[in-house]
């Protein structure tokens, strides 16, 4: 894995609850404390690799299951500005 990929993945992997709540607010997504806790817990127990289609799909599926369909779509929107880096 390239060093830049590691940095990006580590940053996503280590997002805090406060940061997640802030991003949700920024993107006008209703996110409860419980949902944020569950998603942060999922991140803590799973390897994130945004540069792997399989792992990215796993992340989006977990987001949809924990946060809901609309919120998972918002997660994809959050990543959209970085798609050229992810080669999506």
Secondary structure, DSSP 8 states (H G I E B T S, - for coil): --HHHHHHHHHHHT--HHHHHHHHHHTT----HHHHHHHHHHHHHS---TTSHHHHHHHHHHHHHHH-HHHHHHHHHHHHTTHHHHT-
